[in-house]
């Protein structure tokens, strides 16, 4: 097992991906460790989001709030607006809760151990392991989808996910070294992202190819196996787009709990099989001929769009002057409503 880890580290020393939140392996060998704030921010952003999408958001956040204290002091609405488009908005709310807890309870210094990190709001087992390993070189076991795939192929595990997660985690733990743990964690994730990819793995370039059981058995391309997912349901709703005669837009902040919680958007009905009409203004409505579609993790959403121009005071939400209205600060589902409106 130690030889496997060393083979992977030797490969990583040459092929490590360049990430703005990383310290290159040559520098880490001299004792340089990354900014734990930058590492934590990247790991939260990377949950169910691609590296390509995260790079720009990470740079934006580090530019706006370069330290954990800066983020903790930020206005909620500003952080939610900066997060808009990245999805899974509970992550942004937890980001603020965690930043404020670190400043209030830890003097602005990140806890270094896995257990201490787990005590913080919004940090689960994966994030705690990743931050303690990557930022502080703790020998924590970091397991994401890339690591699961590498372990399943390396050991030719045919038990389907998610039931096989404990087994794959145990196999990952057996490989995790006590030294250079942070580099190792990033190495195995890089291997899964660049060589041991979901489709058409490039086995000929893999540093572990001679010891890979799935490569020897010819089963690498079919692993890891997964339990078939249920059909994704579709929910429906109505989005109400209201403009005042001076051009102002009616927006509302969604409830903290639930999808798009705390985000600014157009007023809507509930999202269900049979949504109840819930117009925010007593006025005449025009229904567009096209609908806005968006897919969340567990369902598809189809929003009928109703529009109106009125100076009647709304029963909920507030008007935002046209000069202050920024559609890029809206969550993606609401951007799609706006785009549909513009092209109808």
C-alpha positions, -999 to 999 in steps of 0.1 A, spaced: 0 0 0 29 24 8 44 17 -26 11 25 -43 8 58 -25 44 67 -33 38 58 -70 9 82 -70 28 109 -52 57 106 -77 32 111 -105 16 140 -88 50 158 -84 51 160 -121 14 162 -132 -3 182 -104 -30 204 -118 -25 242 -113 -53 254 -89 -54 290 -75 -60 276 -40 -32 250 -41 5 251 -32 25 232 -58 41 200 -45 76 213 -48 68 242 -25 49 219 -1 80 198 3 97 229 17 70 233 44 48 258 26 11 251 33 -19 267 15 -42 293 30 -69 272 48 -95 298 40 -88 295 3 -89 257 6 -121 256 25 -138 281 1 -127 259 -29 -140 227 -13 -174 242 -5 -177 256 -40 -166 223 -56 -194 203 -41 -214 191 -71 -198 218 -92 -170 215 -118 -135 230 -113 -140 250 -145 -171 267 -131 -155 273 -96 -123 290 -107 -140 323 -115 -162 323 -85 -133 315 -62 -113 344 -76 -143 367 -72 -148 357 -36 -111 360 -27 -111 395 -43 -142 407 -25 -134 390 9 -97 381 10 -98 368 46 -122 347 67 -128 379 88 -138 398 57 -163 372 47 -177 369 82 -183 407 82 -200 407 48 -237 414 42 -257 383 36 -273 398 5 -239 406 -10 -226 371 -5 -258 356 -19 -255 378 -50 -219 369 -55 -228 333 -53 -257 336 -78 -253 311 -107 -232 286 -87 -262 267 -75 -270 248 -43 -275 280 -24 -276 264 11 -238 262 6 -236 300 6 -257 303 37 -235 278 55 -204 295 42 -214 326 62 -224 307 93 -191 289 93 -171 320 87 -188 338 116 -183 308 139 -146 307 131 -142 344 138 -164 343 169 -152 311 185 -117 305 171 -103 340 167 -104 338 129 -80 308 128 -92 276 112 -92 245 134 -67 220 121 -81 186 130 -109 166 113 -129 164 146 -126 202 153 -136 211 118 -167 188 120 -179 209 150 -183 240 127 -217 247 110 -220 236 74 -189 214 75 -196 177 69 -172 147 68 -159 153 33 -151 190 38 -136 184 72 -113 157 58 -104 177 28 -95 209 47 -76 191 75 -56 171 49 -50 196 22 -45 227 44 -28 211 74 -14 178 61 -34 157 86 -38 121 75 -75 124 70 -93 101 45 -107 123 17 -133 105 -5 -152 122 -33 -165 108 -66 -131 107 -82 -116 88 -52 -145 63 -52 -139 56 -89 -102 51 -85 -107 27 -55 -135 8 -73 -112 2 -103 -80 -3 -84 -96 -31 -64 -122 -43 -90 -151 -36 -67 -184 -44 -84 -208 -36 -55 -229 -7 -67 -228 28 -52 -241 42 -29 -241 9 -9 -204 4 -16 -193 38 -1 -181 23 32 -161 -4 14 -145 22 -9 -138 45 20 -120 17 39 -99 10 8 -91 47 5 -81 48 42 -57 19 37 -39 38 10 -37 72 28 -1 79 39 9 95 72 32 119 55 24 142 25 -12 135 32 -24 167 16 -5 160 -16 -18 125 -16 -54 136 -13 -50 159 -42 -31 134 -62 -58 107 -61 -85 133 -69 -64 146 -98 -59 110 -110 -97 104 -111 -103 137 -128 -77 135 -155 -68 98 -162 -91 75 -143 -121 94 -158 -157 82 -158 -157 73 -196 -127 60 -215 -101 60 -188 -65 65 -201 -51 34 -184 -19 35 -204 -9 68 -186 -19 57 -151 9 54 -125 -11 26 -108 -19 6 -140 4 -24 -132 -15 -29 -99 -50 -21 -110 -72 -52 -107 -100 -38 -130 -74 -31 -157 -62 -67 -155 -98 -80 -155 -108 -57 -184 -136 -42 -163 -123 -7 -157 -147 11 -180 -178 -3 -163 -168 7 -128 -179 20 -104 -213 4 -108 -243 24 -95 -278 16 -84 -302 29 -111 -317 62 -103 -354 68 -101 -370 89 -129 -367 126 -121 -401 141 -115 -413 175 -129 -428 202 -108 -447 233 -121 -451 269 -109 -459 304 -120 -433 332 -120 -447 367 -118 -427 394 -135 -440 428 -126 -426 462 -137 -436 496 -125 -443 523 -150 -409 539 -142 -392 506 -152 -386 492 -117 -388 454 -112 -407 436 -85 -384 411 -66 -386 392 -34 -362 375 -11 -370 338 -9 -374 322 26 -342 311 42 -353 274 43 -359 256 10 -345 259 -25 -329 292 -35 -332 302 2 -322 337 9 -319 346 -28 -335 375 -46 -358 365 -74 -392 371 -91 -422 362 -69 -435 327 -77 -461 302 -66 -452 270 -48 -435 244 -70 -457 213 -72 -478 191 -94 -507 216 -91 -494 250 -79 -518 274 -63 -519 309 -80 -503 335 -57 -500 368 -76 -481 394 -56 -501 423 -70 -539 428 -77 -536 436 -114 -542 423 -149 -518 395 -160 -505 384 -194 -493 349 -198 -463 343 -221 -464 315 -246 -431 300 -235 -420 286 -202 -387 287 -183 -372 253 -175 -346 245 -149 -333 212 -133 -326 209 -96 -309 179 -81 -342 160 -75 -367 174 -100 -372 194 -132 -390 227 -128 -413 243 -155 -423 279 -148 -452 296 -166 -444 333 -168 -471 359 -162 -463 396 -166 -478 429 -158 -470 467 -157 -486 484 -127 -481 510 -100 -503 492 -76 -484 484 -43 -475 447 -40 -486 425 -12 -451 409 -11 -417 417 -24 -403 452 -32 -395 472 -63 -359 476 -75 -351 505 -97 -341 496 -132 -307 512 -127 -301 489 -97 -315 457 -113 -288 432 -121 -300 400 -136 -266 383 -131 -272 386 -93 -303 363 -97 -301 325 -92 -299 305 -124 -336 295 -124 -346 332 -122 -321 341 -148 -339 317 -171 -372 335 -164 -355 367 -173 -340 353 -205 -373 338 -215 -390 371 -210 -364 389 -231 -368 364 -260 -406 359 -259 
